[in-house]
Amino acid sequence: MATNIGMMDSAYFVGRSEILAWINSTLQLNLSKVEEACSGAVHCQLMDAAHPGMVPMHKVNFDAKSEYEMIQNYKVLQDVFNKLKITKHIEVSKLVKGRPLDNLEFMQWMKRYCDSVNGGALHSYNPLERREASKGGKEVTKKAAPSQSSTKSSTAAPKAQSSHNARRNEVSSVNLANQSQKVPRPTSSGGPAYDEKITELKLSVDSLEKERDFYFGKLRDIEILCQSPEIEHLLVVEAIKKILYAADDDASVMAEAQAMLSSQQKEAEALSPIAEVLEEKSSSETQKRKNIVNFDVDAASLTTLSPRQRISDVSDVHCSGSPLMI
């Protein structure tokens, strides 16, 4: 039984269309996107289908809209994992946000696990009856019922038409029997190389979808960060938003964003001479204060000298300045 599956396992190369078809057929739902199962209720019923009676369906809320209600569903799912000793980590904080890539990867794991239980066979499981015990389960069933009835009617019409065409073409088929024996019939498949090419293309498409969803999630994170009140008023954030919200792939959008940033830099450079003038004024005022302090110190030193020292200093000055001194 697979509980821990590596990221390179074939389970993570299953496309979203196959995942949706598996969910809708197993639980008789009408999901159009994998992220519509982000509330956790679908995961709980899938585990109930794999292990009938293990999940308390009366605690599951199919009508969960807020993250708090969704987290309650994931708590029920975690309790089931603990009972079954499944060590798979549930990244609830990412799943409840409805991110396509995170929900797709977790649903791929769910399909791989359910397929490993009894070969994926469901023993007379009635999803409609089990879902009625859940909150909002009846409403979900009612929404899925019209689509299922239309699908059945659309499949019944081609069957009736095909049977009518078969009766009408009985005569022509008898006449062409001899000719069909002479003409070699083409094989139904193109051989192993053809099947290998189809498998390779499917894997390539699924890989591109995962890469697309990955980068979309990154851009969504950047958008949420730019919407933060602390930084949304910054000019660089406005430039990033301009690029994110561009409707087409135009090079002028990038040029306009760069022009916004360069204009801010020019404004900062225009204010720099004012700062230099203020700095020069402050330095000149500091120098004046130093000169005043030095003058006060010299005056104080003169007052402390004795009359004899003052006369000697004056005589030294006169002698040093006399033209008779060699």
TIKE-673548 format. One record per residue (C-alpha): residue in three letters; residue number from 0; z, y, x. Coordinates in steps of 0.02 Angstrom, whole numbers. Example, Ala and Ser with C-alpha at 12.3 -4.5 7.8 and 13.67 -1.06 7.14 Angstrom:
2
R   res     n        Z        Y        X
R   ALA     0      390     -225      615
R   SER     1      357      -53      684
//
This chain:
326
R   res     n        Z        Y        X
R   MET     0        0        0        0
R   ALA     1      -57      164       76
R   THR     2       75      300       82
R   ASN     3       38      391      245
R   ILE     4     -147      420      267
R   GLY     5     -223      509      416
R   MET     6     -336      660      394
R   MET     7     -485      562      462
R   ASP     8     -465      426      331
R   SER     9     -612      398      215
R   ALA    10     -501      452       69
R   TYR    11     -516      634      123
R   PHE    12     -706      626      117
R   VAL    13     -713      594      -70
R   GLY    14     -799      738     -160
R   ARG    15     -719      842     -296
R   SER    16     -844      781     -427
R   GLU    17     -790      602     -398
R   ILE    18     -606      654     -404
R   LEU    19     -632      745     -570
R   ALA    20     -724      598     -645
R   TRP    21     -582      482     -593
R   ILE    22     -447      595     -668
R   ASN    23     -539      623     -832
R   SER    24     -579      440     -856
R   THR    25     -404      379     -810
R   LEU    26     -306      504     -915
R   GLN    27     -441      548    -1044
R   LEU    28     -438      732     -996
R   ASN    29     -572      863     -977
R   LEU    30     -536      950     -812
R   SER    31     -677     1052     -737
R   LYS    32     -586     1100     -575
R   VAL    33     -465     1005     -465
R   GLU    34     -350     1156     -453
R   GLU    35     -321     1146     -642
R   ALA    36     -199     1006     -601
R   CYS    37      -91     1120     -493
R   SER    38       53     1114     -619
R   GLY    39       98      937     -561
R   ALA    40       92      860     -735
R   VAL    41      -71      768     -699
R   HIS    42        2      696     -540
R   CYS    43      153      633     -636
R   GLN    44       45      544     -765
R   LEU    45      -65      469     -629
R   MET    46       91      393     -553
R   ASP    47      141      335     -727
R   ALA    48      -28      250     -743
R   ALA    49       -7      163     -575
R   HIS    50      175      116     -612
R   PRO    51      197      108     -802
R   GLY    52      369      162     -860
R   MET    53      421      228     -690
R   VAL    54      394      412     -734
R   PRO    55      505      495     -866
R   MET    56      362      575     -962
R   HIS    57      481      671    -1075
R   LYS    58      527      778     -924
R   VAL    59      345      820     -883
R   ASN    60      279      987     -944
R   PHE    61       90      996     -969
R   ASP    62      109     1175    -1032
R   ALA    63      185     1240     -869
R   LYS    64      119     1413     -825
R   SER    65      247     1491     -708
R   GLU    66      288     1426     -535
R   TYR    67      465     1385     -591
R   GLU    68      400     1268     -727
R   MET    69      276     1189     -607
R   ILE    70      413     1157     -479
R   GLN    71      509     1058     -612
R   ASN    72      359      941     -629
R   TYR    73      352      917     -441
R   LYS    74      537      875     -441
R   VAL    75      500      735     -563
R   LEU    76      358      677     -450
R   GLN    77      472      683     -296
R   ASP    78      603      577     -386
R   VAL    79      469      447     -421
R   PHE    80      415      450     -238
R   ASN    81      596      422     -186
R   LYS    82      614      274     -305
R   LEU    83      455      196     -238
R   LYS    84      504      240      -58
R   ILE    85      346      343      -33
R   THR    86      363      456      118
R   LYS    87      218      572       74
R   HIS    88      269      755       92
R   ILE    89      227      863      -59
R   GLU    90      182     1042       -9
R   VAL    91      240     1118     -173
R   SER    92      229     1300     -115
R   LYS    93       42     1280      -81
R   LEU    94       -2     1173     -232
R   VAL    95       76     1288     -363
R   LYS    96      -31     1434     -301
R   GLY    97     -186     1342     -358
R   ARG    98     -276     1340     -192
R   PRO    99     -431     1230     -207
R   LEU   100     -422     1148      -36
R   ASP   101     -236     1103      -44
R   ASN   102     -252     1031     -220
R   LEU   103     -408      934     -172
R   GLU   104     -326      854      -20
R   PHE   105     -171      803     -118
R   MET   106     -277      732     -260
R   GLN   107     -381      635     -133
R   TRP   108     -220      558      -72
R   MET   109     -168      519     -252
R   LYS   110     -332      428     -283
R   ARG   111     -315      329     -122
R   TYR   112     -138      278     -169
R   CYS   113     -179      232     -349
R   ASP   114     -328      129     -292
R   SER   115     -215       34     -173
R   VAL   116      -96      -14     -315
R   ASN   117     -160     -174     -397
R   GLY   118     -335     -133     -339
R   GLY   119     -337       23     -449
R   ALA   120     -338      -82     -610
R   LEU   121     -241      -11     -758
R   HIS   122     -158     -141     -868
R   SER   123     -185      -81    -1048
R   TYR   124     -122       93    -1008
R   ASN   125     -134      216    -1152
R   PRO   126     -134      393    -1079
R   LEU   127     -138      479    -1248
R   GLU   128       16      389    -1312
R   ARG   129      113      418    -1152
R   ARG   130       65      602    -1147
R   GLU   131      131      635    -1322
R   ALA   132      309      619    -1258
R   SER   133      281      764    -1138
R   LYS   134      295      948    -1176
R   GLY   135      124     1017    -1217
R   GLY   136       47      843    -1207
R   LYS   137      -22      845    -1384
R   GLU   138     -108     1013    -1356
R   VAL   139     -191      948    -1199
R   THR   140     -251      794    -1293
R   LYS   141     -323      902    -1433
R   LYS   142     -418     1009    -1309
R   ALA   143     -490      856    -1223
R   ALA   144     -537      767    -1387
R   PRO   145     -687      877    -1438
R   SER   146     -768      862    -1268
R   GLN   147     -745      674    -1268
R   SER   148     -819      657    -1443
R   SER   149     -969      762    -1394
R   THR   150     -992      655    -1240
R   LYS   151     -989      497    -1344
R   SER   152    -1114      567    -1470
R   SER   153    -1229      623    -1331
R   THR   154    -1224      449    -1254
R   ALA   155    -1251      365    -1423
R   ALA   156    -1408      466    -1461
R   PRO   157    -1503      409    -1306
R   LYS   158    -1454      229    -1343
R   ALA   159    -1527      239    -1519
R   GLN   160    -1683      323    -1454
R   SER   161    -1703      196    -1316
R   SER   162    -1689       51    -1438
R   HIS   163    -1820      131    -1549
R   ASN   164    -1936      156    -1403
R   ALA   165    -1907      -22    -1349
R   ARG   166    -1966      -89    -1519
R   ARG   167    -2117       25    -1518
R   ASN   168    -2168      -30    -1344
R   GLU   169    -2152     -217    -1373
R   VAL   170    -2337     -234    -1410
R   SER   171    -2390     -133    -1260
R   SER   172    -2273     -230    -1147
R   VAL   173    -2358     -394    -1199
R   ASN   174    -2530     -324    -1160
R   LEU   175    -2474     -263     -990
R   ALA   176    -2385     -423     -941
R   ASN   177    -2533     -494     -844
R   GLN   178    -2564     -330     -754
R   SER   179    -2382     -314     -703
R   GLN   180    -2389     -485     -621
R   LYS   181    -2534     -430     -512
R   VAL   182    -2461     -262     -461
R   PRO   183    -2316     -277     -334
R   ARG   184    -2157     -201     -400
R   PRO   185    -2068      -73     -288
R   THR   186    -1895     -119     -229
R   SER   187    -1748      -37     -317
R   SER   188    -1677       29     -156
R   GLY   189    -1755       95        2
R   GLY   190    -1660      -25      113
R   PRO   191    -1507       -5      226
R   ALA   192    -1580      147      314
R   TYR   193    -1602      237      147
R   ASP   194    -1423      199       92
R   GLU   195    -1357      253      261
R   LYS   196    -1449      418      247
R   ILE   197    -1376      449       73
R   THR   198    -1200      412      136
R   GLU   199    -1226      530      283
R   LEU   200    -1285      670      168
R   LYS   201    -1136      645       51
R   LEU   202    -1014      656      196
R   SER   203    -1102      812      260
R   VAL   204    -1091      897       90
R   ASP   205     -907      853       70
R   SER   206     -870      916      245
R   LEU   207     -958     1081      206
R   GLU   208     -859     1098       45
R   LYS   209     -695     1073      136
R   GLU   210     -744     1200      269
R   ARG   211     -794     1325      134
R   ASP   212     -629     1302       42
R   PHE   213     -534     1321      206
R   TYR   214     -611     1489      248
R   PHE   215     -596     1547       68
R   GLY   216     -410     1511       79
R   LYS   217     -398     1613      239
R   LEU   218     -486     1761      159
R   ARG   219     -371     1749        9
R   ASP   220     -219     1755      124
R   ILE   221     -289     1911      209
R   GLU   222     -317     1992       39
R   ILE   223     -138     1957      -16
R   LEU   224      -73     2028      149
R   CYS   225     -177     2186      129
R   GLN   226     -103     2211      -45
R   SER   227       73     2223       24
R   PRO   228      153     2392      -19
R   GLU   229      211     2416      161
R   ILE   230       36     2423      236
R   GLU   231      -88     2448       94
R   HIS   232      -95     2637      127
R   LEU   233     -150     2615      309
R   LEU   234     -329     2663      353
R   VAL   235     -361     2500      445
R   VAL   236     -311     2404      288
R   GLU   237     -433     2508      186
R   ALA   238     -570     2464      310
R   ILE   239     -529     2278      295
R   LYS   240     -534     2289      105
R   LYS   241     -702     2375      113
R   ILE   242     -772     2226      208
R   LEU   243     -687     2097       95
R   TYR   244     -747     2174      -67
R   ALA   245     -926     2205      -11
R   ALA   246    -1044     2138     -145
R   ASP   247    -1186     2091      -26
R   ASP   248    -1213     2049      157
R   ASP   249    -1256     2225      216
R   ALA   250    -1232     2284      394
R   SER   251    -1195     2460      332
R   VAL   252    -1027     2402      263
R   MET   253     -967     2357      437
R   ALA   254    -1033     2523      504
R   GLU   255     -940     2620      368
R   ALA   256     -778     2527      407
R   GLN   257     -796     2568      592
R   ALA   258     -834     2750      548
R   MET   259     -670     2759      450
R   LEU   260     -572     2702      603
R   SER   261     -667     2814      724
R   SER   262     -634     2967      614
R   GLN   263     -449     2931      622
R   GLN   264     -459     2918      812
R   LYS   265     -550     3087      822
R   GLU   266     -416     3169      717
R   ALA   267     -283     3103      835
R   GLU   268     -379     3170      986
R   ALA   269     -397     3341      902
R   LEU   270     -209     3353      886
R   SER   271     -180     3309     1070
R   PRO   272     -206     3490     1145
R   ILE   273      -68     3555     1032
R   ALA   274       47     3424     1103
R   GLU   275       -2     3475     1281
R   VAL   276       35     3659     1246
R   LEU   277      205     3614     1176
R   GLU   278      240     3509     1329
R   GLU   279      192     3653     1446
R   LYS   280      305     3773     1351
R   SER   281      450     3653     1362
R   SER   282      424     3628     1549
R   SER   283      418     3817     1582
R   GLU   284      577     3844     1482
R   THR   285      661     3708     1583
R   GLN   286      608     3791     1746
R   LYS   287      678     3960     1688
R   ARG   288      843     3878     1646
R   LYS   289      851     3801     1820
R   ASN   290      817     3972     1902
R   ILE   291      954     4054     1799
R   VAL   292     1077     3919     1850
R   ASN   293     1031     3937     2034
R   PHE   294     1056     4127     2026
R   ASP   295     1227     4105     1948
R   VAL   296     1276     3984     2084
R   ASP   297     1222     4106     2222
R   ALA   298     1320     4249     2142
R   ALA   299     1474     4142     2128
R   SER   300     1462     4091     2310
R   LEU   301     1454     4275     2366
R   THR   302     1611     4319     2273
R   THR   303     1705     4180     2359
R   LEU   304     1660     4240     2536
R   SER   305     1782     4347     2636
R   PRO   306     1733     4525     2695
R   ARG   307     1714     4465     2874
R   GLN   308     1594     4325     2821
R   ARG   309     1493     4448     2717
R   ILE   310     1476     4568     2868
R   SER   311     1422     4423     2981
R   ASP   312     1293     4367     2856
R   VAL   313     1224     4543     2841
R   SER   314     1218     4564     3031
R   ASP   315     1127     4399     3045
R   VAL   316     1000     4460     2922
R   HIS   317      974     4626     3015
R   CYS   318      963     4540     3183
R   SER   319      837     4414     3123
R   GLY   320      729     4553     3054
R   SER   321      745     4672     3206
R   PRO   322      584     4704     3305
R   LEU   323      685     4703     3467
R   MET   324      725     4519     3451
R   ILE   325      608     4406     3553
//
